[in-house]
């Protein structure tokens, strides 16, 4: 470690797993320096953290601050999710195809606006180049949605548009993927109705009067309950420009309390906050951020682990990030590989390769291929499929039960064997 009292800027350009070292690095900037600038003493210093160390050491219960993204980034992420969900065969209607094309055009335009000379952008040029081109959105996998959320969405530049309109966009864009996934979005509907009621409360404004029919339809009929993607988009486009008229009353309280300071004490242990001790959050964060580590990469790509691989995982999870006792306190006796795979999921290409024999139209009919694709989607997202009871629920049963779809039991036995092998590769 160096000691230069005049340091005003610290650049963290490496990942740090040691809490003690983290504070030592910060300490390089805390050295006092009198008469540093124009006779003034050193008052502050700046830290430029390019590797997420602050996020790593400042997590709340399992919710890293690194996962909180700006409004414009959140909107881009939701748009990409929509493009992903609109690929499936039953959504290839003329209107939805046109809607997806419009989304893709908008997203690629935002990516093209990025400054390629920017340090942050240069770290993700491969992803930027892919999605600056409209053709990059042609086939989107679940894995792509995660990559975009982590690498590309945070780079998107804020628009100059009204923030109120953008927040309304985010609200509607959040409802649309939920609708496509048959998920409940009761809270979002409630928020939508609150916004529309607030607009109705200032209906003397000419811009709002023009939209009276739509406002009344939303508030006094079941229009929102019956709405699909086209209706949600119509609501968004028609009403987003009116959000700026919603009154946002601010209550200001002035207080003037005198504090009685009884004593001032400094305890070194105060640096060891509960957030820094959260083993579960630290372990999960490390796995997500280090998916190129050779063992983690093997787990994600469905490669079986050897003895050396397991020792490497133990070194990370039982020594670098904490102890074996810490791990077992959080996760019990769960195999290390299973824990990692549940976080990373399985690579889509690896999953398709594993089930290649059961995606062949020469051997399987359309219902069987659909069923296998649902299994692939589940394993890509969850990493494993251990609870076979989920196969008795939607979307697996959307085209019939296992018994109805696989009249030849040998085919189902083979598919089950692939699933069990994928699970086994994570538990060596």
N, C-alpha and C positions, 0 to 999 in steps of 0.2 A: 504494500500500500504506500501511496505517496502522501506528502503533506505540503500542500501549497495553499496558504491562507487566502491568496488572491483569487482563487477559482470562483467564477460566477456561473459557469454552465457545466453541468454534468450530462454526459451522453451514455445511457445504458444500452449497449449494443450486444448484450449476451444474456442468455437465460441464467437466472440464479436460483438454485434450489435451497441454498442455505440461508436461514433467517439471519444468522449472525453476520454472514458476509453481506447480505442485503443492507443491513443497518450500517455496516462499515463503509459501504459504498456511498450511502447518503451522507455519512459523516465527513466525507471529503469536502463537502460544500458548506458544512456548518462552522468551519474554522473562522473565527473573528479576524478582521483585518482593518485596522484603523487607518484613516486617511487614504482610502483606496481610490476614490474617484472625486476629483476636485476638492480634496480635503475632507470629504464625507466618509464616515465609516461604512463598512459593508453592512447592508440592511437585509439583503435577500439573495437567493441564488435560484437558478432554474434547473430542472431535471427534464431531459428529453429521453423518454423510455420507449424504445422501438421494439422491445421484445416482451411486453406484457408483464413485467415483473410486479408492478403495482397491482395489476389485476390479480395476479397469483397470490399475493400476500394480503389483499384487502377484500376477500370474498365474504359475503354474508352466507347464511345457511344454504349451501349448495347453489347459490345464484351468483356466479362471477360477474363483476361489473363489466367485464369485457363483452358480455352478451347483450348489453344494453346499447342499442344503436339509434342513430339520429332519425328524425321523422322521415326525411327523404330516403334514407337507406332502408327504413322499414317498409316504405311504399314500394320501392324497387323489389325488395324481397317478396312482398305479397304479390306483385305483378308476375314475378318469375314463378311463384307457386301456382298461380292461375294458369300460366302457359303450360306448366307441367301437367296439371289436372285436365286440361282441355285437349290432351293428345288422344285420349282413349276413343275407341271406335264408336261408342254410343253418343259421343258429343261432336260428331262430325257433321253437324247441320250447317246449312249455308250461313246462318247468322252467327253461330259460334265460331266457325272457321274465320269469318271476317273479323270477329272480335279478337280472336287470338292473333291474327295477322297484325291488327292495330297495336296490340300489346307489345308484340315482338318489335315492331317498327319503333315504338316509343322507347323501349328498353335499349335497343341497339344504338339509338340516337344519344341516349344518356351516356352510354359507355364510350361512344366516339368523342364526346366532349371532354373526357378525362385528359389531363395533362400527362403525356407519356414521359416527360422529363421529371415529373414529381418523384421524390424518393419513394413515397408510399406506393405509387402506381407501379413503379419499376420492379417492386418486389413481387408483383402478381401479373406480369405482362402476358404470360401464357393464357391466363383466364381472361384478361382484358381483350386480347386479340381474338379469342374465340367468340366472345359475346358482343364484340363491336360489329361482327358480321351477322347478318340476318340468318344465314345458313347454320350458324352455331346453335340456334334454337330448334332445329329441325327435330332432333330426338333428344329429349331431356330425361335423365334417370333421376331416381330419388337421391343418389349420391351427388349428382350435379346440383340439386337444390341445396344441399348442405355446403358444398364448395362455394356456391354463390353467396350464401348467407354469411360465411366466414371470411371470404376473400374479396368478393366484388362489391357487395352491397355497401359495406362501410366506406368505399371509395367514392360513391356517387355524390356529386356536388349538389348542394341545395338549390332549388329553383328560386326565382325572384317573385314567385306568386305569393298571394296572401296565405299566411300560415293557417288561418282558420279554414280556408278551402282545402288545404293539404291535409289537415287533420280529418276533415270530412271524407276525403278520398281514402285515407287510411282506415276509417271506420267501415266504409262500404267494401273496400278491398278485403277487409278481414272477414266480412260476412260471406263473400262470394265463394272462397275456397271451402268454408264450412258447409255451405249449401251443397257444393259439389261432392263433399265427402259424407253427406247425410248426417252431419253433426248438428247438435243444437247450438243455436246462437241467440238464446233468449236475452242475455244481457246486452248484446249488440243491438238487437231490435229495440230494446228499451231505450238505449242511448240514441238511436235514430229517431224514435218518437219524441224524445225530449228536445232534440235539435229542431224538429219540425214544429213542435208546439211553441218553441221559443220564437221561431220565425213568424208563426201565426199571430204572436202577440204584438208584432210591429207591422201589421198588414197595411198600414197607411202609406208605406213606402211603395212607389210605383213599380219598382222591380219585383217586389214580392206580390203585388196585386195581380201581375201577369201570370203568376204561378198558382193562383188560388185554387183552380180545379185540382191540380195535382196534390196540393197541400190538404185539401178537404178529403180527397180520395185516400190519402195515407192515414189521416187521423180518424175518419169516420166509417171506413170500410175495412175489409180483411185483405186489402191490396198487398200489404207487406207480407202477410201470412202466405199468400198464394204466389208471391213474387219469385221469379227465376232470375238467371243471370241478366237477361235483356232488361227486365224491369229494374233490377238493382242499378244497372249501368245508366238507365234512363233517369232514375232518381238522383244518382251522383252528378250526372252532367247538368241536369236542370237546376239543382239546388246548391251545388258547391259554391257558386258565386254569391249566394245570399247569406252564407255563414258569418260574414263580416258584420252583419247587422244585429247579431245576437248580442244583447247587453251582458257585459260581464262585470257585475258590481264588485268592487273591492272594498272590503272593510278594513280600515286602518285603526290600529290601537296604539296610542302613545302611552308609554309607561315610564316611570322614573323611580326605580327602586334602588335603594342604597344597599350594597352587599357588605355584610360583616365578614371580613376574612379573619378567621380564627388562627390559622397557621398555614404555612406552605411547606410541603415536603415533596421530595423527588424519590421515586422508587424505580430502580432499573427494570423491575418486573412489569412495569406498566407497558413496556414495549411488547410484551408477550400477550397480546390481546387474544380473545377467544377466536376472532376471525383467522388469526395466523395459525391457530392450533387445529383448525377444522380439517381433520385428516381426509374425510370423505370428499369434501369439496376440492382439496388439493389434488387428491389422486385422480378424480374424474377430470379435472382441468388439465392435468399433466397428460393424460391419455389422449384427450381431444387435440391438444396442441402439438403432440409428438407422434403423429400417425405415420411419419416416415421412419421411425425407429425400427430396426430390422425385425424385432420380435413382434411388435404391434402390427407392422406391415404384413407379416406372415399370417397373423390371426385374421386380419381383415381380408386377405386374399385366399383364405381357406387352405393354407399350407399347414400340415401337421407339425407340432413342436417337438424338439428333441430335448435332451437333458440340459444341454448348454443354454437353450432358449429359456427353459424354466428357471435356471439359476439367474439369468439376466433379469427376468421379471421379478424374482424374489429380491434381487439387489435394488431394483427401482422401488418396489412397493413396500418392502420390509426393512429397507435401510435408508435409502435416500429421502423418501417422503415420510417415513415414520417407522414403526416397528410392526412385527407380526401381530403383536397384541392389539395394536391400533386397528390393523386390517380386520382381525377376527371380531373385534368389538363392533365394527360397522357392518361387516359382510358375512360373519360366521365362517363356516367351512367352505364357502363357495370357491371353486377352483379359480386360480388367478387368470387363466386364459378365458374362462367364461365371463369373468368380471370385465376384462378388457373388451371382449367381443360384444358384450351388451352395450358398451359405450360407442364403439366404432361402427357397429353394424358389419355387414358383409359386402364386399365389393360386388357390384351388379354383374360385371363380366365373369367373375369367379363363380357367382351363383348360377348364371346361365350355363357356364361350362359344366358345372356339376350335374345339372339337369338336362344336358344337351340331348340325351337319348329320349327324353320325354317331352321335347318341344318339336319333334320331327312330325310334320304333317302326314308322312307316309305311315307312321306307326300309331299316331294319336288323332282322335277327332277334335273338333273345335271346342267342345265342352271340356274335354280332358286337358287340352292345352291351356284353356282359360284357368282351370283349377291349379295347374302347375305354376302358371304365372302369378297367381295370387300367393302361393307358397313362397315363390321367389321374392315378391315384394315384401312379404312379412319378414323373411329372414334377412333381407338387405337392411330393413329398418331396425329389427330387433337383435340381429346377430345370430340368433338360434331359434329353434322351434322345439321346445321341450314339452309344452302342454298341448297335446293333440286334441283336446276338447275344443280349442278355438276353431278347428276345422269343421265343426258342426254349426258355425255361426256365419252370418254374412261378413264379408263378400264371398267366402268360400262356397256357400250353399246357394248362391244366386242363380246358378244354372243346374241345381240338383244336389242331392247328398252324395257322399262318397260311394255308397252302394249303388245309387242310380247311375252315376257317371262311370264308375269302373266295374263293369260287369265281368271283366277279366281280372280276377283277384291278383294275378301275377304282376300286372302293371302297377297296381297300388302297392304291392309288397316291395317292388323295386323302388318306387318313389319314396316309400317310408325308409328304405335302406339308405338312400341318398341323404335324407334328412338326418338320420342317426349318425351317418359318417361325418357330416358337417358339424354336428354337435360334438362328436368325439374328437375332431381336430382341434377343438378349443379347450379340451379338458385333459390333454396329455400330461 
